[in-house]
Amino acid sequence: MMAGGIVMLSFIPVALLASLVADSEQTACNGGTYLTTNGVYTKGTGCGAYDKTIYGGLVAAVVLMGVGIPLVIIGGKKEPVGTMQVTPWATRNAGGLALHVDL
């Protein structure tokens, strides 16, 4: 469960980036991009097609966050608690610390 939550949370920036790119494309389409047809300047057409991507990315980010955070929390509680121990050691020629991990 915890790994699934982490994967979901890692997709949030991708959804937000897709939404940001679509928003900037829609702004460029609406904000002064003019096409010439027979010498007449008209505004860009089809600029509303970006709305689905913008709102879809935002909704996907919220859903991924709403599902991913509880999965990480619940999955973290189910993980076994391990112990870690740092012990010093010394011999005639050397010394140091040893790390022992018990899962």
Buried (B, 14 or more C-beta within 10 A) or exposed (E): BBEEBEEBBEBBEEBBEBBBBBBEBBEEBEEEEEEEEEEEEEEBEEBEEBEEBBEBBBEBBEEBBEEBEEBBEEBEEEEEEEEEEEEEEEEEEEEEEEEEEEE
